[in-house]
Amino acid sequence: MNQYLYRIKPTRPEMLSVGPTPDETQSTEQHFVYLQQLQAAGKLILAGRTQNTDESSFGIVIFEAESDEAANEIMLNDPSVKGGVMNAWLFPYHVALMR
């Protein structure tokens, strides 16, 4: 298995500072359930986001996949990405140290 990281950023940064729309709320809730499913399947290594609410805020998902294509599919099937609430960028990754 290979490791990957995808970085996500809100397509509407005001979602964090002003508040989410009902659609954004639904999408981010589905995003969290999706990450929990990846965790239960043994694919998710780590997920989280920065706590700032300006345009520099971002989240990361570190996970394992069998191939670049499979990793891209995992990222594109994230409900927040699929629904257009988040932009996403995929990177091959390797966890070097972990607590």
Summary of the structure (lengths in Angstrom):
residues: 99
radius of gyration: 13.4
end to end distance: 20.7
largest distance: 39.9
contacts: 267
relative contact order: 0.31
helix: 36%
strand: 30%
